[in-house]
């Protein structure tokens, strides 16, 4: 065996794992904007460790036993994953809304196949909407990328070994660097600022981080660690600089920034590589001693289980169920996650890794367990889209009217009345996707003062035109139909009030009948007033009160997406729109009420991503479920006072 090759336990690497998973937990709790980059640190670590193991085997035996390698990976990964899927099955059975079941089933099967990232690509899923439409398996995309690497990379090394023999490490180094360059080029070439999910999830575009680790492993096998005192000090200084770069990115690099895809991921990956190089040097330095901090290492030992379990736990243990917010809620979530992860590590993962199951047992239990999991998932996720509409509405009254679903619009009033007694005030929420996400936090309890349902259309406010820059999402004429959606909602739900939260798209340049109406122009103002008059006419005809919510401010320009999104950060546009609402309400005092919702969400006009520790609007535009619930605690009593002045509609 070459003197440059060794396999030893390095506590600092456990510390790095602990640091990476802590960053992800903080990100998902809304306390660390760039914490998602902890996943890239995992990628680099995986590439380094797996390539080291494979090259050590090449040096020792002159071959790679693929069956043995994959069996070890299976023993390491599958038991904990199976435990999580059982937990997700219970989540689907006991916690999930009926509308979530089909998605959970599809994501569970993609997770089992380690293809969750490509499912996200092909379904057009946006990772940055995870706070608005959370799924308990949202986070498994990264596991899929790593597992695909575990399957393909050994085959690459076997091929290089057959061709290069004893020069295999040098060949691996060259191939890793070349493929990393290709991956980075693909990320830049395929990046679409309007939809970055393709390059965020794609194995081909995210492989560079894993390959950086592979290149480092190859280099250490070839040349070994640096030996002179000066080189050792330089390496430690580089490790500290890399750690500082990672800290800056974790604290300040927003996940939707285009900087990520034009050098950000590369810099973070290379910084992580240097940190690992400093951490694994046989002579302990500042970096390895800091990362060897015992609590961090202990977290690293159970980091796989913590990563697997934390997101389902975060969904179940929320502010609504616990009454906790901020750091107290985070502490409760981490405590439960930690207990489950430790139990999984001690009772499931380690016994299997230490040989509790013999190869013969694996040949029986693996297919039996896979079949059992499939059956369990099929049973617990049954009744999603196939469940009758009335049953769906009983489980989730918010689904009674959905402006984007023709099927639910056909619900008959007779069973709507059975769900919500005529004596209980009903509220119809209208507007765009911001209104839709706000609706997710509306009070649903039978004891709440009113029942809320949604007739929103994503991408549409009160303009019948198309916002410039929105054509890539919706056909240009979709927003022409919002009055029809309102009419159907009013006819079925018979609300006492129609609440409008709009402005997201109404402040943009509008394309109306082939003519462009510029933002803040007199022409666009008149067009929006026509929309408000249409809404008032429809609402008056149904005997309901028209309630306008002022639009909130939005995050500063850092999205890296379409210019239409970036324009939202211009507070003058929002003020211009809110002035239109105030003037309209003042002109119709007996029929229109105005609630300064924007003033509450943005006190003194200042954007707040989180309030009281609750991640209110993670993407700077839409509401998280917890943020929406918090908003409704403020909005509900004000809306109740409005409803008390409105007579019940005729039955």
N, C-alpha and C positions, 0 to 999 in steps of 0.2 A: 504494500500500500504506500502511496506517495506520502512523504512527510507533511505535505501541505493539506492533507485531507484528514479531518477528524469529525467525529460526531460526539458532542458533549452537550449537557444541559446548560443553557445560558440563562440565568435568572433575568437578565436585562430584557431578553426577548419576551418573557412572560410579562414583564412590566410594560413593554410596548403594546402587547395585546390588551392589557388592562387599560392603558391610555386610550387605545383606539376604540374600545367598546364604551368607555366612559364618554368619549366625544359623541358617539352615536346616540347614547342615552340622553345626553344634554341637548343634542339637536332635536330629538323627537319630543323632548319636554319643552322646547321653545326657549332654552337658555343659552344656546351656542349656535349662532347663525351658520358657521361653517363646519359644524360637527359631523356632517355627512361625509367629510373627507377622511374620517376615521376608517371608512370602508377601503379607501385607497391604501392606507397604511396596512390593512389586512392583506390586500392584494400583493403588495411588495413583499411582505413577510412570507406569504404562501409561496410565491415564486422562488424566494431564496431558500426556504426550508425544503421544499419538494425537490428542487434541482440539486441541492446538496445531498439529499438522501440518494437520489438516482446516480449521481456521479461517484459517490462513495461506493455504491454497489458495483459500478463499472470498474473502479480502481481495484476493488477487492477480488471480484470474481470474473471480470471481463465480460459481463453480461448484465442484462436487466430482466429479472423474473417478473414479467408483467402480471401474471396471476397473483403472485404473492404481494406485489405492490398494491394492486386494486383491492385485494382482500383486506389489507391493513387499512386502506382508506375507508372501506365499507364499515369495518369495525369501529373506526374512529367517528364516522359521520352519521351512519344510519340509525343507530339506537336513539340518540337524542332527537333526531328529526322525526322519527316515528312517534316519540312521546309528544312532540309539539303538534303533530297532525291529529293525534287523539285529542289533545286539548282544544284544537281548532274545531274538531267535530262537536265537542261539547259546547263550544262557543256558538256554533251554528244552530245547535239544538235549543239552547237556553237563552241566548242573548241576541243573536242577529235578527235584524228585520227580514221579513219575507223577501223584500226586494234585493237583499244582499246575497241570498243563498246561491243563485246561479253563478255569481262571480266567485264566491268562496269555493264552490265545487271546481270550477275551471282552474282557479289559481292553485288549489290543492293538487290537482292532477299534474299541472305544470311543474309544481314544486317536486312532486315525486319523480318526475322525469328530468329534473334539473334543467328545465327549459323556461323558468319563470321570466327571465329577462327577455327572451324572444317573444313570449306571449305578450309582454308589455309593449314591445316594439310593434307587433302586428295588430294589436288592438288599439294602437294610438294612445296608450295610457300616458298621463302626465304625472311624473313622480312628484312634482311640486304641488299637486292637488291632494296629496295624501292626507292633509289635515282636514280637508273638506269631505272627502269620500273615503274614509279609512277602511282598510281591509286587514284582517289579522295576518295575512301572508304577504303584505306589501313589501316586506324587507327581504324576501327570499331570492330576489333577483340576483343579489351579489353572490349568494351561495351557488347559484346556477353557473355563474361565470367561473368561479373557482373549480367546481366539479368538472366543467367542460375542459378546463386546463388539465386537471388530473387525468382525464381520459386521453387527451391528444398529446400532451407534452412527452409522456413516456414513449409513445410511438415515434415521435420525432427523434428522441435520443437513441432509440433502438436503430432507427434508420441511419443516423449519423455514426453510430458505433459500427455498423456493418461496413460503412464506407471509409471511415477515418481511423478506426481501431484505437491505438493508444493516444491519438491526437484528438480524441472525442471532446475533451473539455474546451479546447480551442475552437473546435467547430461549433459547439454549443454556444460559446460566447459570441461568435460571429453571427450565428443565426438569431440569437436573442436580440442583439443590437439591431440587426437588419429588420426583424419583425416588429420591434418596438418602433422603429422609424416609420415602417409601413402603417402601423396602427395609428400613430400620431398624425400622419398625413391623411389617413381616412377620416379621422375626427375633424380635422380642419376642413376637408373637402365636403364632407357630408353634413356638417353642422348647418342647421336651419334655425336662425334666430327666432322664428315664429313657432318652431316646434323642436326643441332640443332633445326630446326624449329618445329619438332614434340613436343619437350618438352617446347619450347618457347610459342607455341600457345595453347597447350592442356589444357583444363579445369582441368583435373585431376592432371596435373603436376604444374599448376599455382595457384591452389586453396589454397595453404598454406598461402599466404599473406592475403587472405580474412578471413581465419580461425584464423589467429593471432588476427585480429580485433575482431572477434566473441568471442575468448577466453578472451580478455581484457574486453569486455562488460559484459560477464558472471561473471568474477572475481569482477568487480565493483558492480554488483548487489548483489553478495553474501557477500562481505566483506566491500564494500564501499571504498572511497578514504583513503589514509593514513592520520593519524590524528596528530601524534606527530611532533614537530618541526624538530627533527632530521630526521625522515622519509621523511618529506616534502622536506628538503634540499637535502637528498639523491636522491629523485625522480627527483628534478630539475637538479641535477648534472647528473643523468642518462639521462635525456632529452637532456641536452647539449652534452653529449657524443654521444648519438644517432644521434643528428643533425650533429655533426662533422663527424661521420662515413658515414652518407648519403652524406655529402658534398664531402668527399674523393671519394666515389663511383661515384657520379655524374660527378666529374671532371676527374676521372682517370680510370674508369672501362669500357673498350671497350666492345661493345655489342656482339662481336663474341668470347669473351674470354671464355674458358672452366671453368674458376674460377666461373663464374656466376652459373653454373649448379652443382658445387661441393662446395656449401656453400655460394656463393655470394648472391644469392637471399634470402637465409635464414637469413643471417646477416642483409641485408638491410630491410627485413620484420620485424625482431625483433627490429631493431633500430627505425623503423617507429612506432612500437607499443609503445615503451618507450616514444617517443616524444609525441604521442597522450595522453598517460597516464599523462604526465606532463602538457600538454596543457589543459586538461579538469578538473584538480583539482580545487575545489571551491576557494581555496586560490591562488590568482594570483602569479605566480613566474616569473623568468626571461624568461622562454620559452614561457609562455602564453602571457606575455607582448610584447615580440618581434614579435610573430605571430599575435598579435592583431593590428599591424601597419595598419592604415586605408587603404592605397592604396592596400596593399596585400589582405585585407579582401574584398574590393570591387571587385578585380579580382576574388577572390574565389566565390563571389555570382553569377558571370556569367561564372564560369569555365566550366560548362557543355556545354554551347553554344560555348565558345571559343574552347574547345576541338573538338566539332563536326565540326565547321566551319574552323578551322585554316588550315587543310591540303588541302582541295579544294582551299581555297584562296591562299595558298602558290604555288599551281600548276599554277594558272591563273596569279598571279602577280609574274612574274619571271624577271630575268635580261634582257632577250631578249625583253620583251614587255615594260619594264619600263626604261631600260638603267641604272638602279641602281644596285649597288653591295654592298656587305658587310653589315655593320650595317644600312646604309640608306635603303637598300632593306628590311632588317628585320623590321625596323621601319614602313615602308609603309605597309608591310604585316600585322603587328600587329595592325596598325591603322584601316585597313579595317576589319580585323577579329573582333576587339573590337566593332566597330560600328554595325556590323551585329549581334554580340552576344548580345549587349545591346538592340538592337531593338527586337530581338527574346525574350529576357527576359521580357521586359516591355509590348510588344504588343501581345505576344503569350503565353509564358510559365506561367507568373504570373496570367493573367486573368483566364486561365484554372485551375490552382491550387487553385484559390480563389473561384471557383464554377461558372464560367461564363457559363459552360455547365452543365445542370442538368443530372441526371442519364438516364432519358428517351432520352435526346438528344444524350448521349454517345452511347446508344444502336442503334441509327440510324446512327450517324456520323462515328462511328468507322468502321463498315463494308463498308460504302459508301466511306470513305476516303481511306481505304485499297485498295478497288477495283480501285478507281481513281488513286492511286499511281502506282499500277501495270500496268494499261493501259498507263499512262504517261511514265513509264519506258520502256515498250514494244515499244511504238512509237518512243521515242527519241533515243533508242539504236538499232533500226532496221537498217539492211544493213551492218552489220559487216562482218562476214565471207561470207555472201551471196552476198555482193556487188561485181559486176563484177571486174575482175582484173584491167582493164583499169581505171575504176573509182577510185579504190584504189590507183593506181599509180598517178593519177592526184592530189588526195588529199595528197599523201605522196610519192614523187619520190624515197625516200629511199627504198621503198618496191618493186621497179621494179625487182631487182634481190635479192633473199635471199637464201644464201647457205644452209639454213635449210628447205626450202620449195620447194618441187617438183613442186607444182602447179604454183608458180610464175616463176619458171625456164622455163616454157613452153610458156611464153609470146612471141609474134611474134615481130620481129624487125620493122614491118611496123607501129605498133602503138607506139613503143618506139620512133621512129622518130617523130611521131606527138606530143609526150610529150617533147622531147628534140631535137630541130632542129640540123641537122648534122653539122651546122656551129659552134655550141656551144661545146666546149671541154667537154668530158666525162671522169670521173675518176672512176675506179673500186677499191673499198676498199677490201682488203683481209687480212686474218689473223685469230685470235682467238676472244674470247669474249671481250678482251680489245679493239681490232679493231672495234668490233661491237658497243660497247658503245661509242667509239670515233666518229663513223659514225653518231650517233644520233644528234650530234651538227653541222654537216656539213651544209654549207649555202644552203638553198633551194629556195631562191628568184629567180625569173626569171632573175633578173639583176646581179646575181652572176656570177663570171668569168668562172665557170664550174659547171657541174652537177655531183653529187656523188651518187653512189649506192653501195650496199654491196654484196659481195660474200664470206662472212665469214662463218666459221664453229666453233661453240663453242667447245673449248677444243682441237683445232687443229691449229698448226702453219705450219711449212714447213717440219716437220718430217712426214713420212708415218707410223710411229710406234705409240705406245700408251705410254703416260707418265705414269710411275709407280705411283700408287695412284689415277689414273683417272678412273680406271675400274668401280668404283661405279657410275660414271656419264654416260659414254658412252661405248658401246661395243668396244673391243680392236681394231677392224679393221676399225673403222669409218674414221680415219685420212688417210687411204690409198686412199680415194676418193677425196682428195682436188684438185688434178690436173683436175679431171672431172668437179668439180664445177667451177674452173677457166675457163675451155674450154667453158662451157655453158654460163658463164657470158660474156666472150669475144665475143662469137658468137652473143649473143642477144644485148649486149649494145655497142659493138664496141668502147671501150674507147681509149682515146689518152694516158692514163697512167694507170698503175696498181700500186697501193700503198700498200705496205706490212708493217703491224705492227704486229710483232710476238715476240716470246721469252718467253712468260709466261710459256708455257709448254715445249718449246724446250730446256730449260736449265735443265730440269729434266732428271733423268735416263729414257732411252727409251727402250721399248720392241719392237724389230724389227725382224720379222720372227722367233720368238722364242728365240732370243738372246738379252740379256740385254746390252745396250751400256751405260756406265757410264757417268754421267755429267762431262763435261770439258775434256773428254778423246779424244785422236786423232781419235778414231773410230767414236765417235759421231760427231766430227767436220767434218769428211769426209762425214758422212751421211747427215748432214745439208747442206754441200756444194752441194751434189747431189740434194737436194731439191731446193736450189737456182738456180742451173743450169736448173732444170726442169721448174721453174717459168720463168726464162729468155727465155728459148726456146719457151714456150707458148706465152709469151708477144711479143717476136720478130716476131713470126709467124703472130700475129694479127696486126703488125705494130705499136705497142704501146711502150711507154717508161716504164722501170721497175724502180720504185722509192722505195727505202728502207728507212724506218724510224727506227732510233736506238730505242731500247727498253728502257722505263723509269725504274727507280728504283721502288721498292715496299716498303710497310710499314714494320717496324720492326716486329720481331716474336711476335705476340700477338693474333693470330687468334684462336688458340686452335683447328684448323681443321687438315686436313690431312697434313702429313709431306711435301707433294709436295707443298702445299701452303706456309708452313713455310720456305721452301728453297728459296723462292723468295726474302726474305730479305737479302740474301747473295749477296752483291754487286759484289763480284768477279765473280759470275756466269753471271750476267748481262753484266759486262765488257767483259768477255770471249765471250759471244754471239755477242756483238756489235763489237768486234774486227774482228769476222768472217765477219760481214756485211761490215765493212770498207775495209777489204782485198778484198772481192769479188767486191765491187764497184771500187776499184783501179785497179783491173784486167780487168774490162770491162768499160773503160771510155766513150766509145761511145754509150753504151746501158743501163747503169745503173747509176742512180743518188742516192746520199745519203743525207738525211736531218737529222741533229742531233736533232731529236724530244726529245730523252731522256735527252739531255743536257738542253733543255728548261723546261721540266716538272720537272726535278730534278737538279736545279742549284747547281754546286759544288758537285753533287752526293747526295744531301740531299733530303730525302722524304718530301713532303709538302702535308698534307691532304687538306688544304684549302689555297687559294691564293686570296688576296684582299677581304677576307670575303666570297668568293665563295667556297662552299664545292666541291672540285675538284674530289677527289677519296675517298668517304666515307668509303669504305671497305678496302682501302689501295691498291687496285688492279685496279678496273674498274672505268670508268669515269661517273660522274653524267652528266645529260643533260647540266646543266649550265657550269660545268667544261669542257665538250667537246666543247661547243660553244666558251669558252674562248680560248681553245687550237687551234681551227680552225682560230680564228682571227690572231694568230701567224703563223699558218701553211699555210693559204690560199695564201698570197702573195709569199711565197717561192715556193709553188707548181705552182703558176701561171707563175713564171719565168721559171720553168722547161717546162711547157706546151708550152710556146712561142717558144721553140727550137724544138718542135716535129711537123712534118707535119701531117695534118689531115689524118686519115686512108682512104683507098679507099672506095667509097660508092657502 
